[in-house]
Amino acid sequence: MGEKWVLMKTAQTPTNIAVIKYRGKRDETLILPVNDSISVTLDPAHLCTTTTVAVSPAFQQDRMWLNGKEISLSGGRYQNCLREIRKRAREVEDKEKGIKIEKKDWEKLHLHIASYNNFPTAAGLASSAAGFACLVFALAKLMNVEEDESQLSAIARQGSGSACRSLFGGFVKWIMGKEEDGSDSLAVQLVDEKHWDDLFIVIAVVSSRQKETSSTSGMHESVETSLLLQHRAKEVVPKRTIQMEEAIKGRDFASFAKLTCADSNQFHAVCLDTSPPIFYMNDTSHRIISHVEKWNRSEGSPQVAYTFDAGPNAVLIARNRKAAAQLLQRLLFSFPPKSDTDLDSYIIGDKTILQDAGLEGMRDVEALSPPPENGSAQKYPGDVNYFICTRPGKGPILLSNENLALLDPETGLPK
């Protein structure tokens, strides 16, 4: 066997947004949470991580590139994932290329990893979740690992807690587990993405800068200092999780919206209850909440649910396309783009919703009338960077088209 070969796999993994939040770990190293959480997977066509993993006897060390820049793999989280997946590696044979890797060879072979997010990293859009899920999924395919997605999720969890939920599409539950070694802390799919395909999601990217307090350090401080977090984990979330599962399975939007908004607000209340307090939301986030609350109340039943992760971006889940189109009209009235921005770069993702909303260009946006329930015609141009329109989506997939690989098949270096 020649020593020049490179074997590669490329995968694409979605991000997810929690509707019952994860806040607080009972074990920092293994990333074991203090409560169950539930998330919706977002359509990877609009938000995803693509990762190429390669192995070759020519590689001198494990290396990784994120969004084109080389990053260190020395951190504990990367090392945990690499160690756990290598442990499970099996024999691999590629007859076409004349390559055979024995199980024992994996310990001494080095890896090259290239990863790319099609959305801002570390801006509160769960980029680390998609990233670690994609890393583990791609490596499992490269190394012929036989573990299923739930078992792989327990490895991805050791990279980033919420990553375990990105190994499935649709609605996903991360079971906190009871075992000290974390073997039962893993993700399961509640329903697939087709179960509730009426839902439409609009994300207001309020700031795509990196956040001031990372999720990891903020979470540690919350566990240490917030009494509300203890109460939430013990008393509130167990009941809420059961209600949320019922709402999802029964496609009961009124209950779903009520639970989603309440849980998001309590998550941020825990952040405020932390010492020193953590502010993830800003004035624009609060205005969006106020707009949605007023509209839902005026309609008599919820049209939209809102949820915010550890950042100011609003994830707005509309009950159907009609509600999403009305939501977009309201959002664009209050948060129009700056005068030098065109509609095409201001609304990204599934742009078909613009037709439903009767918005073909900036003229239509300028002609929008103020929402009747708002009581104010004030506009905040430029306060939202852009909107992403999407929907619930599928889990990770392997990309067979070699043109989509991020590494060169000859050298194993970034293209």
C-alpha positions in Angstrom: 0.0 0.0 0.0 1.5 3.4 -1.0 1.9 6.0 1.7 0.5 8.8 -0.4 -3.3 8.1 -0.2 -5.9 10.4 1.4 -9.3 9.1 2.5 -12.0 11.7 3.0 -15.7 12.1 4.1 -17.8 15.2 4.0 -20.9 15.8 6.1 -23.5 18.5 6.6 -25.2 19.0 9.9 -28.0 21.4 10.9 -28.1 23.7 13.9 -30.9 23.6 16.4 -32.7 26.0 18.7 -33.9 24.9 22.1 -37.5 25.5 23.0 -36.9 24.0 26.5 -33.5 25.4 27.4 -30.4 23.8 28.7 -28.8 26.0 31.3 -26.3 24.5 33.8 -24.1 21.4 34.1 -23.8 18.9 36.8 -20.5 17.8 35.4 -18.3 20.3 33.5 -15.9 17.8 31.9 -18.5 15.3 30.6 -21.0 18.1 29.9 -23.9 16.6 31.8 -26.9 19.0 32.2 -29.0 19.7 35.3 -32.2 19.3 33.2 -33.7 17.8 30.1 -34.0 20.0 27.0 -36.0 20.0 23.8 -35.1 21.6 20.5 -36.2 22.1 16.9 -33.7 21.4 14.2 -33.4 24.1 11.5 -33.4 23.4 7.8 -29.7 22.8 6.8 -30.3 24.5 3.5 -30.3 27.8 5.4 -28.2 27.1 8.5 -25.6 24.3 8.7 -22.1 23.3 9.2 -20.2 21.4 6.5 -17.2 19.4 7.7 -14.6 17.4 5.7 -12.5 14.9 7.6 -9.5 13.2 6.0 -7.0 10.6 7.1 -3.6 9.9 5.5 -0.3 8.2 6.6 1.3 11.4 5.2 -0.3 13.7 7.9 2.2 14.5 10.7 -0.4 15.7 13.2 -4.1 16.3 13.8 -5.0 19.7 12.3 -8.2 21.7 11.9 -9.4 24.7 9.9 -12.6 26.6 10.9 -14.0 29.0 8.3 -10.6 29.0 6.5 -8.5 29.7 9.6 -6.4 27.0 11.3 -7.4 26.6 14.9 -5.8 24.6 17.8 -7.2 21.1 18.5 -5.5 21.0 21.9 -8.7 22.0 23.8 -10.2 19.4 26.1 -13.5 19.3 24.1 -11.9 18.5 20.8 -9.7 16.0 22.5 -12.6 14.2 24.2 -14.5 13.9 20.9 -11.4 12.6 19.0 -10.5 10.2 21.7 -14.0 8.7 22.0 -14.6 8.3 18.3 -11.1 6.8 17.7 -11.9 4.2 20.5 -14.8 3.0 18.4 -13.1 3.1 15.0 -13.3 -0.2 13.0 -11.6 -1.6 9.9 -12.0 0.4 6.7 -11.4 -0.8 3.2 -11.6 1.2 0.0 -11.1 -1.3 -2.8 -11.2 1.3 -5.5 -8.3 3.2 -4.0 -6.6 0.1 -2.7 -6.7 1.4 0.8 -7.1 -0.8 3.9 -7.0 0.6 7.5 -6.9 -2.0 10.3 -8.7 -1.1 13.6 -5.3 -0.8 15.4 -4.0 1.7 12.7 -6.4 4.4 13.7 -4.4 5.1 16.9 -1.3 6.2 15.0 -3.0 7.9 11.9 -3.5 11.6 12.0 -6.6 13.6 10.8 -7.2 16.8 8.9 -10.5 18.5 9.6 -12.0 21.5 7.8 -15.3 23.0 8.9 -17.4 25.9 7.5 -20.5 27.5 9.0 -22.8 29.3 6.6 -23.9 31.6 9.4 -22.0 33.7 12.1 -19.9 31.7 14.6 -20.5 32.4 18.3 -23.3 35.0 17.8 -25.9 33.0 19.6 -27.0 30.8 16.6 -25.7 27.5 18.0 -22.7 27.3 15.7 -20.8 25.1 18.2 -23.7 22.7 18.3 -23.7 22.2 14.6 -19.9 22.1 14.5 -19.3 19.4 17.1 -22.3 17.3 15.8 -20.8 17.5 12.3 -17.3 16.6 13.5 -18.5 13.5 15.3 -20.9 12.4 12.5 -18.2 12.8 9.8 -15.5 11.0 11.8 -18.0 8.2 12.6 -18.5 7.7 8.8 -14.8 7.9 8.0 -13.9 5.4 10.7 -16.8 3.0 10.0 -18.2 3.4 13.5 -21.3 1.3 14.1 -22.9 3.3 16.9 -26.3 4.8 16.1 -27.1 8.6 16.2 -28.2 8.5 19.9 -24.9 6.8 20.9 -23.0 9.3 18.7 -24.9 12.1 20.4 -23.3 11.2 23.7 -19.9 11.8 22.1 -20.9 15.1 20.4 -22.3 16.2 23.8 -18.7 16.2 25.2 -17.8 18.8 22.6 -20.8 21.1 23.1 -23.8 20.1 25.1 -26.4 21.2 22.6 -24.5 19.4 19.8 -26.1 16.1 20.8 -29.4 17.5 19.6 -28.1 18.3 16.1 -27.7 14.6 15.3 -31.4 14.4 14.5 -34.0 16.3 12.4 -37.4 17.5 13.6 -37.9 17.9 17.3 -35.3 16.4 19.6 -35.0 15.7 23.3 -31.7 15.7 25.2 -32.3 13.3 28.1 -30.2 14.6 31.1 -29.5 11.0 32.3 -28.6 9.8 35.8 -25.4 7.9 35.4 -22.2 9.5 36.6 -20.2 8.5 33.5 -22.8 10.2 31.3 -23.6 7.1 29.3 -27.4 7.7 29.5 -27.2 11.5 28.8 -28.1 11.5 25.1 -30.5 12.8 22.4 -33.5 11.1 21.0 -35.8 12.2 18.2 -39.4 13.0 19.4 -40.8 13.6 15.9 -39.2 14.1 12.4 -39.3 17.3 10.4 -42.4 16.2 8.4 -44.6 15.8 11.6 -45.3 19.5 12.0 -44.5 21.0 8.6 -46.8 24.0 8.9 -44.3 25.8 11.1 -42.2 28.6 9.6 -39.3 30.2 11.4 -37.9 33.7 11.1 -34.6 34.6 12.8 -33.8 38.2 13.5 -30.0 38.5 13.6 -29.7 41.4 15.9 -26.0 41.3 16.2 -23.6 38.9 14.5 -20.7 39.9 16.7 -19.3 37.4 19.1 -21.0 37.7 22.5 -19.4 39.2 25.6 -20.1 36.3 27.9 -19.5 32.8 26.4 -22.2 30.2 27.1 -19.6 28.1 29.0 -18.4 30.7 31.5 -21.9 32.2 31.9 -23.4 28.8 32.6 -20.8 28.0 35.3 -21.5 31.2 37.1 -25.3 30.6 36.9 -24.9 27.1 38.5 -22.8 28.6 41.3 -24.9 31.7 42.1 -28.5 31.4 40.8 -31.1 30.1 43.2 -33.7 30.4 40.4 -31.6 27.9 38.3 -31.9 25.3 41.1 -35.7 25.8 41.4 -36.0 25.8 37.6 -34.1 22.5 37.2 -35.9 20.7 40.0 -39.5 22.0 39.9 -40.2 23.7 36.6 -38.5 21.9 33.7 -39.6 18.3 34.5 -43.3 19.3 34.2 -42.7 21.7 31.3 -40.8 19.0 29.3 -43.8 16.6 29.6 -46.2 19.4 28.5 -43.9 20.4 25.6 -43.7 16.8 24.3 -47.5 16.6 24.3 -47.8 19.9 22.5 -45.3 18.9 19.8 -46.9 15.4 19.3 -50.4 16.9 19.2 -49.3 19.9 17.1 -51.0 22.1 19.7 -49.5 25.5 18.7 -51.2 27.5 21.5 -49.6 25.3 24.2 -46.3 25.1 22.3 -46.1 29.0 22.0 -46.9 29.5 25.7 -44.3 27.1 26.9 -41.6 28.2 24.4 -41.9 31.9 25.3 -42.2 31.2 29.1 -39.1 29.0 29.0 -37.0 31.5 27.0 -38.0 34.2 29.5 -37.1 32.0 32.5 -33.7 31.2 30.9 -32.9 34.9 30.6 -34.3 35.4 34.2 -31.7 32.9 35.4 -29.0 34.9 33.5 -30.2 38.0 35.4 -30.3 36.1 38.7 -26.6 35.1 38.2 -23.9 37.1 40.1 -22.7 39.1 38.3 -25.8 39.3 36.1 -25.5 38.3 32.5 -27.4 40.3 29.8 -27.7 38.4 26.5 -30.7 40.3 25.2 -30.6 44.0 24.2 -33.2 46.7 23.5 -34.0 45.3 20.1 -34.6 41.9 21.5 -37.0 43.4 24.1 -38.8 45.4 21.4 -39.3 42.2 19.3 -40.8 40.4 22.4 -43.1 43.3 23.0 -44.3 43.3 19.3 -45.0 39.6 19.4 -46.8 39.7 22.7 -49.1 42.5 21.6 -49.9 40.8 18.3 -50.6 37.4 19.9 -52.9 39.1 22.5 -54.8 41.1 19.8 -55.4 37.9 17.8 -56.8 36.0 20.8 -54.6 33.0 20.2 -50.8 32.8 19.6 -49.6 33.3 16.1 -45.9 33.3 16.9 -43.6 31.9 19.6 -40.3 33.6 20.4 -37.2 32.1 21.9 -33.7 33.6 22.5 -30.5 31.5 23.2 -27.4 33.0 24.8 -27.4 36.1 22.5 -29.7 38.9 21.3 -31.0 37.1 18.2 -34.8 36.4 18.1 -36.0 33.0 16.8 -39.6 33.4 15.9 -41.7 30.3 15.2 -44.9 31.1 13.3 -47.9 28.7 13.4 -48.0 28.6 9.6 -47.0 30.4 6.4 -49.8 32.9 6.6 -48.8 33.9 10.1 -45.2 34.1 9.0 -46.0 36.4 6.2 -47.9 38.7 8.5 -45.0 38.5 11.0 -42.6 39.6 8.3 -44.7 42.6 7.4 -44.8 43.6 11.0 -41.0 43.1 11.5 -40.1 45.0 8.3 -42.4 47.9 9.2 -40.6 48.3 12.6 -37.1 47.1 11.7 -36.6 48.2 8.1 -33.1 47.9 6.5 -30.8 50.9 6.4 -31.3 52.9 3.3 -28.2 51.4 1.6 -29.4 47.8 2.0 -31.5 46.0 -0.5 -34.2 43.6 0.4 -32.5 40.6 -1.2 -29.5 40.7 1.2 -31.8 41.7 4.2 -34.0 38.6 3.9 -32.0 35.4 3.4 -32.9 31.8 3.4 -36.4 30.8 2.1 -37.3 34.0 0.2 -40.6 32.6 -1.1 -42.3 34.0 2.0 -41.7 37.5 0.6 -44.3 36.8 -2.1 -46.8 35.6 0.5 -46.2 38.9 2.3 -46.6 40.9 -0.9 -43.0 42.3 -0.6 -41.1 42.4 -3.9 -38.8 45.3 -3.2 -38.0 48.2 -0.9 -41.0 50.2 -2.2 -43.3 47.6 -0.8 -41.5 47.8 2.6 -41.8 51.6 2.6 -45.6 51.3 1.8 -46.3 49.0 4.8 -48.8 50.4 7.3 -48.2 50.3 11.1 -49.5 47.1 12.8 -52.9 48.1 14.4 -52.0 46.5 17.8 -48.8 48.3 18.2 -50.0 51.7 19.2 -46.7 53.2 17.8 -45.5 53.8 14.3 -41.9 54.2 15.4 -39.3 52.6 13.1 -35.8 51.3 14.1 -33.8 51.1 10.8 -30.6 49.2 11.1 -31.3 47.6 14.5 -31.7 44.2 12.8 -28.7 43.2 10.7 -30.8 40.7 8.6 -33.5 38.1 8.8 -33.1 34.4 8.1 -36.3 32.6 6.9 -36.3 28.9 7.5 -38.3 25.9 8.8 -37.8 22.7 10.8 -35.3 20.5 8.9 -33.6 17.1 8.6 -30.6 15.7 10.5 -27.0 15.2 9.3 -26.2 13.8 5.9 -23.1 12.6 4.1 -22.3 14.6 0.9 -21.1 12.3 -1.8 -20.2 15.1 -4.3 -16.5 15.5 -4.0 -16.7 19.1 -5.3 -18.4 20.0 -2.0 -15.4 18.7 0.1 -13.4 21.4 1.9 -10.1 19.6 1.7 -8.1 18.8 -1.5 -8.4 15.0 -2.2 -4.7 14.9 -3.2 -3.0 16.8 -0.4 -5.7 16.7 2.4 -5.1 20.5 2.8 -7.9 23.2 2.5 -8.9 23.9 -1.0 
